[in-house]
Amino acid sequence: MSDKRRNPQPLDQIHLEELALAYVARFATTQGKLRDYLQRKLRERGWAGDESPDLAALVARYSDLGYVDDAAWARMKAGSLLRRGYGARRVGEALGHAGLDEDMRAAVRPDDAAERQAALVLARRRRFGPFAVQPEDRLAREKLREKHIAAMLRAGHRLDMVRAIVDAEDPEAAEEWADAGIESEAGDV
């Protein structure tokens, strides 16, 4: 391994911009995540300039150029998490960890119909509630129900939705419950 790799040179403005450009070219990202990445690189390698780098201006310039779009990233991330079966709370947490403000998180917060569909997706995928093979023993059934409820709560779903899914009589009843959310949303329009 070369010395250049073991002892990287401190960053200057040109190399900092090259790192930022390579990062946004490779990853869909937010302004907060880009800023965190550049701060980490500065901690790791140091700074060769006389004045400290203006990361805020660099991040703002990349945002103005369209290389970083927080709103598009938030919509993409929220949609991805919902399709995987995560609830609104987990979606909001993921967006918060990416450095998005409350207004941006509120703009992409899923509606009731999307939350119901996400809960159904998770229940199907993980075989919760009516999608599970139910044990014969009542005590074992109760224990399994509690495990399903806990897992769905950890996935970010509201308790009322979790109970509706886990306590559904059969898969068709769970699907009807989820579809009722879509119909009620359509009726509100």
C-alpha positions in Angstrom: 0.0 0.0 0.0 1.3 3.4 -0.9 2.1 6.2 1.6 -0.4 8.4 -0.1 -3.2 6.0 1.0 -1.9 5.7 4.6 -1.3 9.4 5.2 -3.8 11.3 3.1 -2.9 14.9 2.5 -5.0 17.6 4.1 -7.9 18.9 2.0 -7.9 22.2 0.2 -10.8 23.9 -1.5 -10.3 22.1 -4.8 -10.1 18.6 -3.2 -13.1 19.4 -0.9 -15.2 20.3 -4.0 -14.1 17.2 -5.8 -15.1 15.1 -2.8 -18.5 16.8 -2.6 -19.1 16.3 -6.4 -18.1 12.7 -6.2 -20.5 12.1 -3.3 -23.5 13.7 -4.9 -22.7 12.0 -8.2 -22.7 8.6 -6.5 -25.5 9.0 -3.9 -28.9 10.6 -3.8 -28.5 12.7 -0.7 -29.7 15.7 1.4 -28.0 18.9 2.3 -27.6 17.6 5.8 -26.0 14.3 4.8 -23.6 16.1 2.4 -22.6 18.5 5.1 -22.0 15.6 7.6 -19.9 13.8 5.0 -17.7 16.8 4.3 -17.3 17.5 8.0 -16.2 13.9 8.5 -13.7 14.1 5.7 -12.3 17.3 7.2 -11.9 15.6 10.6 -10.2 12.6 9.0 -7.8 14.5 6.7 -7.5 18.0 8.1 -7.6 21.3 6.3 -4.7 22.9 4.4 -6.2 26.4 3.9 -5.6 29.4 6.1 -9.3 30.1 6.7 -11.8 27.3 7.6 -13.9 26.0 4.7 -17.3 27.4 4.1 -19.3 24.2 4.0 -22.7 25.9 4.1 -21.9 27.9 0.9 -20.7 24.7 -0.9 -23.7 22.8 0.1 -26.0 25.7 -0.8 -24.3 26.0 -4.2 -24.8 22.3 -4.9 -28.4 22.6 -3.9 -28.9 25.6 -6.2 -27.4 23.6 -9.1 -29.9 20.8 -8.4 -27.3 18.2 -7.4 -28.9 18.0 -4.0 -32.7 18.1 -3.7 -34.1 17.5 -0.2 -37.7 17.4 -1.3 -37.1 14.8 -4.0 -35.0 12.7 -1.6 -37.6 12.9 1.1 -40.4 11.7 -1.3 -38.2 8.9 -2.5 -37.1 7.7 1.0 -40.7 7.9 2.4 -42.1 6.0 -0.5 -39.4 3.3 -0.2 -39.9 2.8 3.5 -43.7 2.7 3.1 -43.4 0.1 0.4 -41.3 -2.0 2.7 -44.0 -1.8 5.4 -42.6 0.8 7.8 -45.0 3.2 9.6 -45.2 6.9 9.7 -43.1 7.2 12.9 -40.2 5.3 11.3 -40.5 7.3 8.1 -40.3 10.5 10.1 -37.3 9.3 12.1 -35.4 8.3 9.0 -36.0 11.7 7.4 -35.0 13.4 10.7 -31.7 11.5 10.7 -31.0 12.7 7.2 -31.2 16.3 8.5 -34.6 17.3 7.1 -36.6 19.8 9.0 -40.1 19.3 10.4 -41.8 21.1 7.5 -40.2 18.8 5.0 -41.1 15.7 7.0 -44.7 17.0 7.3 -44.9 17.5 3.6 -44.2 13.8 2.9 -45.9 12.3 5.9 -48.1 9.4 4.7 -51.9 9.7 4.9 -54.1 7.2 6.6 -54.6 5.1 3.4 -50.8 4.8 2.9 -50.3 3.9 6.5 -52.9 1.2 6.3 -51.3 -0.3 3.2 -47.8 -0.2 4.8 -49.2 -2.0 7.8 -50.7 -4.7 5.6 -47.5 -5.0 3.6 -45.5 -5.6 6.8 -48.0 -8.1 8.2 -48.0 -10.1 4.9 -44.2 -10.0 4.6 -43.5 -11.0 8.2 -46.6 -13.2 8.5 -48.2 -11.3 11.3 -51.8 -11.7 12.6 -54.0 -13.4 10.1 -51.1 -14.2 7.8 -49.4 -16.3 10.5 -49.9 -20.0 11.3 -51.8 -19.9 14.5 -50.9 -22.3 17.3 -53.6 -24.5 18.8 -52.8 -23.5 22.4 -54.5 -20.3 23.6 -51.6 -19.2 25.7 -49.2 -19.7 22.7 -51.6 -17.7 20.5 -51.6 -14.8 23.0 -47.8 -14.8 23.2 -47.5 -14.8 19.4 -50.0 -11.9 19.2 -48.0 -9.9 21.6 -44.8 -10.5 19.6 -46.6 -9.4 16.4 -47.9 -6.2 18.1 -44.4 -5.4 19.5 -42.7 -5.9 16.1 -45.3 -3.7 14.2 -45.0 -1.0 16.8 -41.2 -1.0 16.4 -41.7 -0.7 12.7 -43.4 2.6 13.4 -47.1 1.8 13.1 -49.8 3.3 15.4 -51.4 1.0 18.0 -54.9 1.2 16.6 -53.6 0.1 13.1 -51.5 -2.7 14.6 -54.5 -4.1 16.5 -56.7 -3.9 13.5 -54.3 -6.0 11.5 -53.2 -8.4 14.2 -56.7 -9.0 15.3 -58.2 -9.5 11.9 -60.2 -12.8 11.5 -58.5 -13.7 8.2 -56.3 -12.2 5.5 -59.3 -11.0 3.5 -60.6 -9.1 6.6 -57.2 -7.4 6.9 -57.1 -6.5 3.2 -60.7 -5.1 3.5 -59.6 -3.0 6.4 -56.6 -1.6 4.5 -58.7 -1.0 1.4 -61.3 0.9 3.5 -58.6 3.5 4.2 -58.2 4.0 0.4 -62.0 4.4 0.0 -62.3 6.9 2.8 -59.4 9.0 1.4 -61.1 8.9 -2.0 -64.4 10.0 -0.4 -62.6 13.0 1.3 -61.5 14.5 -2.0 
